[in-house]
Amino acid sequence: MGTLRLPPEVEAVFHEFRTCEFTAVNRQGQPLTWPTEPFYDAPSGRFIVTSSIAFPVKAYNARRHPQVSLLFSDPTGAPLTDPPAVQVQGDATVAELDDDPPWSYAMFKESIHRQPRARSFVSNPLARRLFTFQFQRLAIFVQPRRIMVWPRGDMSPIPTELEVRYVE
């Protein structure tokens, strides 16, 4: 699809926020929300959320009901001053990762940058061998359909809706 055209402050949120709230709908039609570490793949204009195959519920829910939401509302740890809160509503597709896709190294680097203490765990060969199930991943790809922005993270007024436009 190409890169999303975004205001710089919104793109900064996608690159700098450490977590977001990922919401999918379960089999009973109830929304379930998990804190996740999203990866914004700017060249494709989509978000990637991964899940261990040991904990696949969010992937199962996204596969069954592909309309999902990512809410970037907590800037804790992000080097931004007064960032907006941003909600992305989109369509999810789920895939099991059986290789290293082109974006996986960038996602791994960003994850280590966001959580520096994780470096000691992933560098330990014994830990990697004992917890391979944790490293086997399901990928949830979210293609944005709607983006809502609340300036300065103040969610009391009605948000501004951005036009979702892609450039090649």
CORPE-V237231 format. One record per backbone hydrogen bond with DSSP energy under -1.0 kcal/mol. CO is the residue of the C=O (numbers start at 0). NH is the residue of the N-H. E is the energy in kcal/mol with one decimal. If there is no record, write none. Layout:
co:CO nh:NH e:E
co:CO nh:NH e:E
This chain:
co:2 nh:166 e:-2.8
co:6 nh:10 e:-2.3
co:7 nh:11 e:-2.4
co:8 nh:12 e:-1.2
co:9 nh:13 e:-2.0
co:10 nh:14 e:-1.7
co:11 nh:15 e:-2.6
co:12 nh:16 e:-2.3
co:19 nh:35 e:-2.8
co:20 nh:70 e:-2.2
co:21 nh:33 e:-2.4
co:22 nh:68 e:-2.0
co:23 nh:31 e:-3.3
co:25 nh:28 e:-2.1
co:29 nh:25 e:-3.0
co:31 nh:23 e:-2.1
co:33 nh:21 e:-3.1
co:35 nh:19 e:-2.1
co:38 nh:47 e:-2.7
co:39 nh:41 e:-1.3
co:40 nh:43 e:-1.2
co:40 nh:44 e:-1.3
co:40 nh:45 e:-1.3
co:45 nh:40 e:-2.5
co:46 nh:141 e:-3.0
co:47 nh:38 e:-1.8
co:48 nh:139 e:-3.2
co:50 nh:137 e:-2.9
co:51 nh:54 e:-1.5
co:55 nh:59 e:-2.7
co:56 nh:60 e:-2.8
co:57 nh:61 e:-2.2
co:58 nh:62 e:-2.2
co:59 nh:63 e:-2.2
co:60 nh:64 e:-2.8
co:65 nh:91 e:-2.6
co:67 nh:89 e:-2.3
co:68 nh:22 e:-2.8
co:69 nh:87 e:-3.1
co:70 nh:20 e:-2.5
co:71 nh:85 e:-2.0
co:74 nh:77 e:-2.8
co:77 nh:79 e:-1.6
co:84 nh:149 e:-2.8
co:85 nh:71 e:-3.6
co:86 nh:147 e:-2.7
co:87 nh:69 e:-2.7
co:88 nh:144 e:-3.3
co:88 nh:145 e:-2.2
co:89 nh:67 e:-2.4
co:90 nh:142 e:-2.6
co:92 nh:140 e:-3.0
co:94 nh:138 e:-3.5
co:100 nh:103 e:-1.8
co:102 nh:106 e:-2.3
co:103 nh:107 e:-2.5
co:104 nh:108 e:-2.7
co:105 nh:109 e:-2.3
co:106 nh:110 e:-2.2
co:107 nh:111 e:-2.3
co:108 nh:112 e:-2.2
co:109 nh:113 e:-2.4
co:110 nh:114 e:-2.4
co:114 nh:117 e:-2.0
co:115 nh:118 e:-1.3
co:117 nh:121 e:-2.4
co:118 nh:122 e:-1.6
co:120 nh:123 e:-1.1
co:123 nh:127 e:-2.3
co:124 nh:128 e:-2.3
co:125 nh:129 e:-2.7
co:126 nh:130 e:-2.0
co:130 nh:133 e:-1.5
co:131 nh:135 e:-1.4
co:135 nh:52 e:-1.9
co:136 nh:96 e:-2.4
co:137 nh:50 e:-2.2
co:138 nh:94 e:-2.4
co:139 nh:48 e:-2.4
co:140 nh:92 e:-1.9
co:141 nh:46 e:-2.4
co:142 nh:90 e:-2.1
co:145 nh:88 e:-3.0
co:146 nh:161 e:-3.0
co:147 nh:86 e:-2.6
co:148 nh:159 e:-2.8
co:149 nh:84 e:-2.3
co:149 nh:152 e:-1.8
co:150 nh:153 e:-2.1
co:159 nh:148 e:-2.7
co:162 nh:164 e:-1.0
co:164 nh:4 e:-2.8
co:166 nh:2 e:-1.8
